[in-house]
Amino acid sequence: MRLSSFSRSSADGGRGKRQRMIQGGLLAAVLVLAIYAVYDASSSSEEAADEILLKDRAGGEHNLNLSDGKVKLINIWASWCVPCQKEIPVLDKLFQTYKKEVDFYAVHATRQDTVYEAVNFQLKMKMKTPVYFDEKGEAEEYFKLKSIPTTILVDQDGKKHFIYGPLEKTEVEGLLEAYLSR
């Protein structure tokens, strides 16, 4: 009896050790991925700015030029995204406040949605911020999008600051004011 009891506890101890090793390995993998994500986001903010081709609702083409010396707020969203729906009033308030000093782009991730759904969403939400369509996914690829919504603030020098998730009005206002006071 004692021998079988000893064997069982020994086997359980081995399983527990394996489980701790697996958990430790998973934790290490998550940490490596988190460090890579932070490094990747910071390195992409230093890249040279390019132009991104977007379309408006009427089909007109617009080049989003990131190196023209103007402050920009670029918000990438989709109609099915619940956090995107919640942040539209904040985006519109920011647009109403800063539209004379800041170029605003509400960029619809058209590869992940349809123009029809986006236009219905825009009308339902009574969006005031100019909406552009990223039909080819150029903005998604250029900014190495990790999630939706994502907002990119671009300063006069073309440096980018990424905000992942819904906008916080006071945070964005603080960043915009800092950019504009230069």
C-alpha positions as CSV (number, residue, x, y, z in Angstrom):
1,M,0.0,0.0,0.0
2,R,2.7,2.4,0.9
3,L,4.6,1.8,-2.3
4,S,1.6,2.5,-4.5
5,S,0.8,5.6,-2.4
6,F,4.4,6.8,-2.9
7,S,4.3,6.2,-6.6
8,R,1.1,8.2,-7.0
9,S,2.5,11.2,-5.1
10,S,5.7,11.0,-7.1
11,A,3.8,10.9,-10.4
12,D,1.7,13.9,-9.2
13,G,4.9,15.8,-8.4
14,G,6.2,15.2,-11.8
15,R,3.0,16.4,-13.5
16,G,3.1,19.5,-11.3
17,K,6.7,20.2,-12.3
18,R,5.8,19.8,-15.9
19,Q,2.8,22.1,-15.5
20,R,4.9,24.7,-13.9
21,M,7.5,24.5,-16.7
22,I,4.8,24.9,-19.3
23,Q,3.3,27.8,-17.5
24,G,6.8,29.4,-17.2
25,G,7.4,28.8,-20.9
26,L,4.1,30.4,-21.8
27,L,4.8,33.4,-19.6
28,A,8.2,33.8,-21.2
29,A,6.6,33.6,-24.7
30,V,4.0,36.3,-23.8
31,L,6.7,38.6,-22.4
32,V,8.8,38.2,-25.6
33,L,5.7,39.0,-27.7
34,A,4.9,42.0,-25.6
35,I,8.5,43.3,-25.8
36,Y,8.4,42.8,-29.6
37,A,5.1,44.6,-29.9
38,V,6.4,47.6,-28.0
39,Y,9.7,47.6,-30.0
40,D,7.7,47.2,-33.3
41,A,5.4,50.1,-32.5
42,S,8.3,52.4,-31.5
43,S,10.4,51.5,-34.5
44,S,7.5,52.1,-36.9
45,S,7.0,55.6,-35.4
46,E,10.5,56.4,-36.6
47,E,10.0,55.3,-40.2
48,A,9.9,57.8,-43.1
49,A,6.4,59.0,-43.8
50,D,4.7,58.0,-47.1
51,E,1.5,58.7,-48.9
52,I,-1.5,56.5,-48.5
53,L,-4.3,56.5,-51.1
54,L,-7.8,56.7,-49.7
55,K,-11.2,57.3,-51.3
56,D,-14.1,59.4,-50.1
57,R,-17.8,58.4,-50.3
58,A,-18.2,60.0,-53.7
59,G,-15.2,57.9,-55.0
60,G,-12.7,60.8,-55.1
61,E,-9.1,59.9,-54.3
62,H,-7.2,61.5,-51.5
63,N,-3.5,61.1,-50.7
64,L,-2.9,60.9,-47.0
65,N,0.5,62.6,-47.0
66,L,2.2,62.1,-43.6
67,S,5.2,64.4,-44.3
68,D,3.5,67.7,-45.2
69,G,4.2,69.3,-41.8
70,K,0.6,69.3,-40.6
71,V,-0.7,67.6,-37.4
72,K,-3.0,64.7,-38.2
73,L,-5.4,62.5,-36.4
74,I,-6.0,59.2,-38.2
75,N,-8.6,56.9,-36.7
76,I,-8.9,53.4,-38.3
77,W,-12.3,51.8,-37.6
78,A,-14.9,49.3,-38.9
79,S,-18.7,49.3,-38.6
80,W,-18.9,46.0,-36.7
81,C,-16.4,47.1,-34.0
82,V,-18.3,47.9,-30.8
83,P,-15.4,50.0,-29.3
84,C,-15.4,52.0,-32.6
85,Q,-19.1,52.7,-32.2
86,K,-18.5,54.0,-28.7
87,E,-15.6,56.3,-29.6
88,I,-17.3,58.1,-32.6
89,P,-18.9,60.8,-30.3
90,V,-15.4,61.5,-28.9
91,L,-13.9,61.6,-32.3
92,D,-16.6,64.0,-33.5
93,K,-16.0,66.3,-30.5
94,L,-12.3,66.4,-31.2
95,F,-13.0,67.1,-34.8
96,Q,-15.3,70.0,-33.9
97,T,-12.7,71.5,-31.6
98,Y,-9.5,71.0,-33.7
99,K,-10.7,70.9,-37.3
100,K,-9.0,74.3,-38.1
101,E,-5.5,73.2,-36.8
102,V,-5.5,69.4,-37.3
103,D,-6.3,67.2,-40.4
104,F,-8.7,64.5,-39.4
105,Y,-9.1,61.2,-41.2
106,A,-11.7,58.6,-40.1
107,V,-10.3,55.7,-42.1
108,H,-12.7,52.8,-42.6
109,A,-10.9,49.4,-42.8
110,T,-12.8,48.5,-45.9
111,R,-11.0,45.1,-46.4
112,Q,-12.5,44.0,-43.1
113,D,-16.0,45.5,-43.8
114,T,-18.0,46.8,-46.7
115,V,-18.5,50.3,-48.0
116,Y,-22.3,49.8,-47.7
117,E,-22.0,49.0,-44.0
118,A,-19.6,51.9,-43.4
119,V,-21.9,54.4,-45.1
120,N,-24.9,53.1,-43.1
121,F,-22.8,53.3,-39.9
122,Q,-21.7,56.9,-40.8
123,L,-25.3,58.0,-41.4
124,K,-26.6,56.2,-38.2
125,M,-23.9,57.7,-36.0
126,K,-24.3,61.2,-37.8
127,M,-20.5,61.3,-38.1
128,K,-19.1,64.8,-38.7
129,T,-15.5,63.7,-39.0
130,P,-14.5,63.1,-42.7
131,V,-14.6,59.4,-43.6
132,Y,-12.3,57.8,-46.1
133,F,-12.1,54.3,-47.3
134,D,-9.0,52.1,-47.3
135,E,-10.1,49.8,-50.0
136,K,-6.7,48.2,-50.6
137,G,-5.7,48.0,-47.0
138,E,-2.8,50.4,-47.5
139,A,-3.3,52.2,-44.2
140,E,-3.6,48.9,-42.3
141,E,-0.4,47.6,-43.8
142,Y,1.5,50.9,-43.5
143,F,0.7,51.3,-39.9
144,K,1.1,47.6,-39.1
145,L,-2.4,47.6,-37.6
146,K,-2.7,45.3,-34.6
147,S,-6.2,46.1,-33.5
148,I,-9.3,48.1,-34.3
149,P,-9.9,50.9,-33.4
150,T,-6.4,52.4,-33.7
151,T,-5.7,56.1,-33.7
152,I,-2.5,57.5,-35.0
153,L,-1.5,61.1,-34.2
154,V,1.1,62.5,-36.5
155,D,3.1,65.5,-35.5
156,Q,4.6,68.2,-37.8
157,D,7.8,66.1,-38.2
158,G,5.9,63.0,-39.3
159,K,6.5,61.2,-36.0
160,K,3.6,58.9,-35.1
161,H,1.9,58.2,-31.7
162,F,-0.3,55.1,-31.6
163,I,-3.4,54.8,-29.4
164,Y,-4.9,51.2,-29.4
165,G,-8.5,50.9,-28.4
166,P,-11.1,53.6,-27.8
167,L,-10.1,57.2,-27.6
168,E,-9.9,59.0,-24.3
169,K,-10.7,62.7,-25.1
170,T,-8.5,64.2,-22.4
171,E,-5.5,62.1,-23.5
172,V,-5.9,63.0,-27.2
173,E,-6.5,66.7,-26.3
174,G,-3.2,66.8,-24.3
175,L,-1.2,65.3,-27.2
176,L,-2.8,67.6,-29.8
177,E,-2.2,70.6,-27.6
178,A,1.5,69.6,-27.2
179,Y,1.9,69.1,-30.9
180,L,0.2,72.4,-31.8
181,S,2.2,74.5,-29.2
182,R,5.5,73.7,-31.0
